[in-house]
Amino acid sequence: MRQIVIMMLPIALLAGNLDTLVQESFDSEPIKIAQANLQSVELENEAIEESYMPHVYVGGNANMIDKEGFGNARQSSAIYTKALATLYDGGKKGAYEKQYDSKIKAKKAQLQSDKNQQALMTVEAYFSVLNVLEQKRAKEQESEQLTQEIKRFELFYKAGTVSADQVEKIRASKAQNEATLAELDLALQKAQLNLEWLVGKKSVVEKGSKFEEPAWSEVNTRADIEAMESDVNGAKHNIEIIGATTKPNVQLQGVYTHSQYAYNNERFDPNFPENQAKVTVSAEWKVFDFGMNKKQKQVSELGYIVAKEQLDSQTRLAQLELANAEKSLQIAKAKIDAAQARVDASNKTYEAINQKFHANIVDNITYLDALSDKYDALASLQIAYNDYEVNKANYYYQAGIKLEEKIQ
């Protein structure tokens, strides 16, 4: 009898310090889409540039007629090579070059904006996981202490020094604490799944990452605003492209032909040369189109005005968001001091109530409230530190600074 042994290999997990997670998030689908958009515009630009290079064609034909005549052979064939180049197009080529330069700059800026946005979401997800872990750790510590209190009160109950309802109240608090832990497990799972979606793989979150303290004078133009500025320039150059279509277009064409003729009657043969080269310079100028070009130019001008207004509006909004981010950061820092004060106060309160409780001066409800507040305060302090880091990340984002450069 054969035995099949299946080896279970452990799933590789990403070591989740914040810098690693942010770098991994840059390989996610939104960033790949932005990179593909940039590459697409760069290829379009190359295609436009190459369209103005001389074009070379080769071709041929074979003919047969039923009645030959002078210069019309019964059978004939020809092969040719043709070269075509644009000498002047009214300035359209230069306008295209400027437009695509703006388009490429816009896509590069948008890529950087998407990366910074992805980094900010990853930072928020990272600290969200840590926040839930802090809450879970506090509840686990509280649960351990409640377990010890239950054991101690059961001994007191057997000795007849406490009532049954006092024991049941502590057991009820323990049960409520376990229910809260179950809710936190679910919240942790959701937070980890969100982080996994952003990073693209399962991660083990490591504590200890933080951001540099901001230098308020270090402010750049946000990448999404830079992208909009380039879009405005591109819209302006599009007006130039449309205007160029009303100017003359000059082309140079050269054709080299090799022909062969077969006459049944030689008196019809005019002795045309077999090899012939021809150079042609042609000019074309559209002088009337029932106002089509004028309307197209008006549409393009309106598009430029809309893009400019959107840029001005978004620039003002970005300035307000930066000011708000700076204020939020200052508030988040103040909350750390408040959370620390709460920890100090809750510890002192717990110590005092704990002594009174064991001396039967206060009831167990007062004691359980003090115990819960003690551990909640510890978790709140760590969450305040984490929120401060998230606010620093948001400030850097609003200040147009790459988040990955500020992670410590």
FENJONOR-V429195 format. One record per helix or strand of 3 or more residues. SS is the DSSP state (H for helix, E for strand). FROM is the first residue (numbers start at 0). TO is the last residue. If there is no record, write none. Layout:
SS_FROM_TO, SS_FROM_TO
//
This chain:
E_13_15, H_17_24, H_28_50, E_54_63, E_74_87, H_91_158, H_163_198, E_202_204, H_222_243, E_248_261, H_265_267, E_274_283, H_291_357, H_363_397, H_402_404
//
